[in-house]
């Protein structure tokens, strides 16, 4: 399939995310890269993951941040958004809901 330049960049970025997950390495995406994946592929990594403050307990040996999205806006620097995937979470703080394995 032939992709436009923008589509190809989004696919390459999503592959980079998947490869990072597979290898267990931390990845920092810029807000522009996150928006590109979200708008082109329809996958919003911020909405489909948990924040650190939502997690009460991690699955053993999976309590590290694999993905962060930088939150830079113009000249303001905000803290990065740490994205914690559902497979990393054993228990959430809100209501003590059990998640994942």
N, C-alpha and C positions, 0 to 999 in steps of 0.2 A: 504494500500500500504506500502511496506517495503522500507524505505529510507536508504541510506548509512549514516554514522555518519556525514559527511560534509553536506549532503542534509538536514538531520534532524536539524542540527544546524542552517542552513539558514532559514528553515521553522519556527523554534522556534523564531529566531530573527525577522522575518517578522511579526509573530504573536505579538511579543512584541511591534513593531512599531504600529500595528493596535490597540492594546489595549491602548497604550499611547495616540493615537489620539482620541479614543472613550472616554477616561476618561479626556482628556484635559490636560494631564501632559506633561512636557518637558522630552525629552529623548535624551541622548547623546550616539551616536554610535561611536565606534572606527573606524579608517579607515579600519582595517582588517574586522570588522563586515560589514561595508558598501560594501567592495569588495566582501565578501562572498555572500551577498544577490544579488548583481549585477551579479556575475559570475554564480551562481547556479540557481537563479530564473529569471534572465534577467530583473530585475527591478532596474534601476539606480536612486536612490532617489535624487541624486544631479542634474541629468539632467532633472528630471520630476518636479522639484520645482524651485522657484525663489530665488534669493539672496536679502538681505535687500536693497542694493543699486539700485535694479531694481524696487522696489515698491514705488509708489508715495502715494497711499491711500489704507488703509485696509478696509475690510468689518467691520462694527461696531461690537465691542466686540470680534474681532478675530485677533487683532493686536499684538499677542505675539508669540514668537518662540516656536514651538512644537517639532522641531527636529533639532539637531545639529550633525555634523560629525566632530570628532577631526581630525586634519590634522597634525599628528605627523609623521615625517620622520626621521628615525635614531635618532640622538641626537638633531635635530632641532625641535623646537616647533613653529608651525604656528598657527594663529588664527583659531578657529573652524569655519566651514562652516555652517551658519545658513540656514536651508531649510524652505522656506515658501510655503505652498501648495496653489494651485490655488483657492481653496474655501475661502481662507483668503484674497485674493486680489481683490480690487475693481477697481484700476487703476494702470497701469504701467507707469514708467517715460518715457521710450522710445516711443515717438510718442503719448503718452497719451491714449494708447489703453485700452479699458474697458475689464475687465476679470470677470468671475464668475457671482455670483448673484448680 
